[in-house]
């Protein structure tokens, strides 16, 4: 199978192969998701309206919506507004989101709690003094630059969900952006979202003075070891024209000049003895 594709200069949507080849998403679900992701930010069309525009019938739409919800690409909330009116908020994403991660993106980072007024003694703050930074190094490592962008995005979502759920680790948008590459490095080394959450939240003190500093320290200090290097895979041979009679293009395994069919045909011809055949004269 030969493929020819040219990247469009404009009006395109980035969709991962995981969505296109998803084993549990029907064609209608993939079409519905990619269509919704391709809409401009200014368009607030609900999923049902997108289904009508995409030519997806009602029954197929209901099934596709259930599939997207089950796989974590679509989230929906029914909420009552300030005026008492009920409304529905929908969210689609090009990555799988847990309910906590989707809520964190919906609500945005919450502000850090204000400093307590003078009065009763509080728990000792963490992150304000060098002795309270859990072994923080003098020169923390710079952000890893080799982490793929999807892992950085996924790491940022996990940080946002932790910040949304744990009041002592409230991170603003800038904090999450600066720490996302470190979290992505964890994922690159084989850690799971659960590993990241436990590393950030286990054994937290009663009050954290600098959530961003504490999160950076734990992400750096508890970083898992990188996986062992895998054996490099040899690059495939370039395509070449068959030197036999078929005139086809094939990809050789080593240095062969003929395709498999021509080699088999030549071998069969040789083994049959046809190459040594002689013609007897007729009298």
C-alpha positions in Angstrom: 0.0 0.0 0.0 1.5 3.3 -1.1 0.4 6.5 0.7 0.7 10.1 -0.4 -0.3 12.9 2.0 0.5 16.6 2.1 0.1 18.5 5.4 -2.5 21.3 4.9 -1.3 24.8 5.4 -4.5 25.9 7.2 -7.9 24.8 8.4 -6.8 21.5 9.9 -7.3 19.7 13.2 -4.7 17.6 15.1 -6.2 14.2 15.8 -4.1 11.4 17.3 -3.9 7.9 15.8 -5.3 6.6 19.0 -8.7 8.2 18.2 -8.7 7.2 14.5 -7.8 3.6 15.3 -9.7 3.3 18.6 -10.9 -0.3 18.9 -14.0 0.6 20.9 -15.2 3.8 19.1 -17.5 3.3 16.2 -17.1 5.3 12.9 -20.0 7.6 14.0 -18.2 8.3 17.3 -14.9 9.1 15.7 -16.7 11.3 13.1 -18.6 13.1 15.8 -15.6 13.7 18.0 -13.3 14.9 15.2 -16.0 17.1 13.8 -16.6 18.8 17.2 -12.8 19.3 17.7 -12.5 20.9 14.3 -15.0 23.7 15.1 -13.6 27.2 16.0 -13.5 28.3 19.6 -16.2 30.8 18.9 -18.7 28.1 17.9 -20.6 26.8 21.0 -22.7 24.2 19.2 -23.8 21.3 21.4 -23.0 17.7 20.5 -26.5 17.0 19.1 -26.3 19.9 16.7 -22.9 18.7 15.5 -24.4 15.3 14.9 -27.0 16.8 12.7 -24.4 18.8 10.7 -22.3 15.6 10.4 -25.3 13.6 9.0 -25.4 11.2 12.1 -28.8 9.9 12.8 -30.5 9.9 16.2 -29.9 6.3 17.1 -26.3 6.4 15.9 -25.8 9.7 17.8 -27.0 8.2 21.1 -24.7 5.2 20.7 -21.7 7.4 19.7 -22.3 9.7 22.6 -22.3 6.8 25.1 -19.0 5.5 23.6 -17.3 8.9 23.9 -18.5 9.2 27.5 -17.3 5.7 28.4 -13.8 6.3 26.8 -13.3 9.7 28.5 -13.4 11.9 25.4 -16.8 13.6 26.3 -18.0 15.0 29.6 -21.4 16.6 30.4 -22.8 18.3 33.5 -26.3 19.5 34.4 -26.0 22.5 36.7 -28.3 25.2 38.2 -27.1 28.8 37.5 -27.2 31.7 39.8 -30.6 32.8 38.6 -32.1 29.4 39.3 -32.1 28.3 35.7 -30.7 24.9 34.8 -28.2 24.5 32.0 -25.9 21.9 30.5 -22.2 22.2 30.1 -20.4 19.9 27.6 -16.7 19.3 27.0 -14.9 17.3 24.3 -11.1 16.6 24.3 -8.6 15.0 22.0 -7.1 13.1 25.0 -8.8 10.9 27.6 -9.8 12.8 30.7 -10.9 11.4 34.0 -13.9 13.1 35.7 -11.5 14.9 38.1 -9.3 16.2 35.2 -12.4 17.4 33.3 -13.7 19.2 36.4 -10.4 20.9 36.9 -10.4 22.2 33.3 -14.0 23.3 33.5 -13.6 25.3 36.7 -10.0 26.4 36.1 -7.3 26.7 38.8 -8.6 27.9 42.1 -6.8 30.8 43.9 -4.5 29.9 46.8 -6.1 30.3 50.2 -5.2 33.7 51.9 -2.8 33.9 54.8 -4.5 33.3 58.1 -5.0 36.3 60.4 -2.9 36.6 63.6 -4.4 34.5 66.4 -4.2 30.9 67.2 -0.9 29.1 66.3 -1.0 27.3 62.9 1.0 24.3 61.6 4.5 25.1 60.5 4.6 26.3 56.9 6.3 24.2 54.2 8.5 25.7 51.4 9.2 29.1 53.0 12.6 28.2 54.6 15.3 26.0 53.0 15.1 23.5 55.8 11.4 22.9 55.0 11.7 22.1 51.3 12.2 18.3 51.8 15.8 18.2 50.7 15.4 20.7 47.9 18.6 21.1 45.8 20.3 24.5 45.5 20.2 24.4 41.7 17.0 22.5 40.6 17.3 20.9 37.2 15.9 22.8 34.2 12.7 21.7 32.5 13.2 18.6 30.3 13.1 19.5 26.7 12.9 15.9 25.3 9.4 15.1 26.6 6.9 14.8 23.8 4.2 17.4 23.7 1.2 15.0 24.3 2.9 13.8 27.5 3.5 17.4 28.7 -0.2 18.1 28.1 -1.2 14.9 29.9 1.1 15.8 32.8 -0.5 19.3 33.0 -4.0 17.8 33.2 -2.9 15.5 36.1 -1.4 18.5 37.9 -4.7 20.4 37.4 -6.7 17.6 38.8 -4.5 17.3 41.9 -4.7 21.0 42.4 -8.5 20.9 42.0 -8.9 18.1 44.6 -6.2 18.9 47.2 -6.7 22.4 48.7 -3.1 22.4 50.1 -1.7 22.1 46.5 -3.5 24.9 44.8 -1.6 25.7 41.6 -2.4 28.5 39.2 -2.2 28.3 35.4 1.4 29.5 35.3 2.5 27.0 37.9 0.9 24.1 36.0 2.5 25.3 32.8 6.0 25.4 34.4 5.6 22.0 36.0 3.9 20.1 33.2 7.2 19.0 31.6 8.4 17.5 34.8 5.1 15.6 35.2 5.4 14.5 31.5 8.9 13.1 32.3 7.3 10.9 34.9 4.9 9.5 32.2 7.8 9.1 29.8 9.5 6.9 32.3 6.5 4.6 32.7 4.8 6.2 35.7 1.0 6.3 35.8 -1.4 9.1 36.8 -1.9 7.4 40.1 1.9 7.3 40.8 2.0 11.1 40.1 -0.9 11.8 42.4 0.5 9.7 45.3 3.9 11.3 44.9 2.4 14.8 45.2 -0.1 14.2 47.9 1.3 11.5 50.2 2.3 12.8 53.7 1.4 16.5 53.1 1.7 18.7 56.1 -1.3 20.6 57.5 -0.3 23.8 55.7 1.8 24.4 52.6 3.2 27.8 52.2 4.4 27.4 48.5 2.5 24.7 46.7 4.4 25.2 43.5 7.8 24.8 45.2 6.7 21.7 47.1 5.3 20.1 43.9 8.5 20.9 42.0 10.6 19.4 44.8 8.6 16.2 44.9 8.5 15.8 41.1 12.3 16.2 41.0 13.3 14.3 44.1 11.0 11.3 43.6 11.5 11.0 39.8 11.5 7.3 38.8 14.5 5.8 37.1 14.4 5.8 33.3 13.5 2.5 31.7 16.3 0.4 30.2 17.2 1.2 26.7 15.5 -1.0 24.1 17.4 -2.6 21.3 17.4 -0.3 18.3 15.4 -1.5 15.4 17.2 -1.5 12.0 15.8 0.9 9.4 13.9 -0.7 6.6 15.6 -1.1 3.2 14.5 1.4 0.5 12.1 0.3 -2.2 13.6 -1.0 -5.5 12.4 -2.3 -8.9 12.4 -6.0 -9.3 15.1 -7.3 -11.7 12.9 -10.2 -12.8 10.1 -10.2 -15.3 7.3 -8.8 -13.2 8.6 -5.1 -13.2 7.2 -4.6 -9.7 8.5 -2.4 -6.8 9.4 -4.3 -3.6 11.2 -3.7 -0.3 14.2 -6.1 0.0 15.1 -7.7 3.3 18.9 -7.8 2.6 20.6 -7.4 -0.8 18.2 -9.4 -3.0 17.4 -7.9 -6.5 14.2 -9.8 -7.3 10.9 -9.9 -5.5 9.7 -13.0 -3.7 7.5 -14.2 -6.5 10.3 -14.0 -9.1 12.8 -15.7 -6.8 10.3 -18.6 -6.2 9.6 -18.9 -9.9 13.3 -19.0 -10.7 13.9 -21.6 -8.0 11.0 -23.8 -9.3 12.3 -23.5 -12.8 15.8 -24.6 -11.8 14.6 -27.5 -9.6 12.5 -28.9 -12.4 15.5 -29.4 -14.6 14.1 -27.2 -17.3 17.3 -25.2 -17.5 19.2 -28.4 -18.7 16.5 -29.5 -21.2 17.8 -30.4 -24.7 15.9 -30.9 -27.9 16.4 -34.2 -29.8 16.5 -33.9 -33.6 13.8 -35.6 -35.5 14.6 -38.2 -38.2 
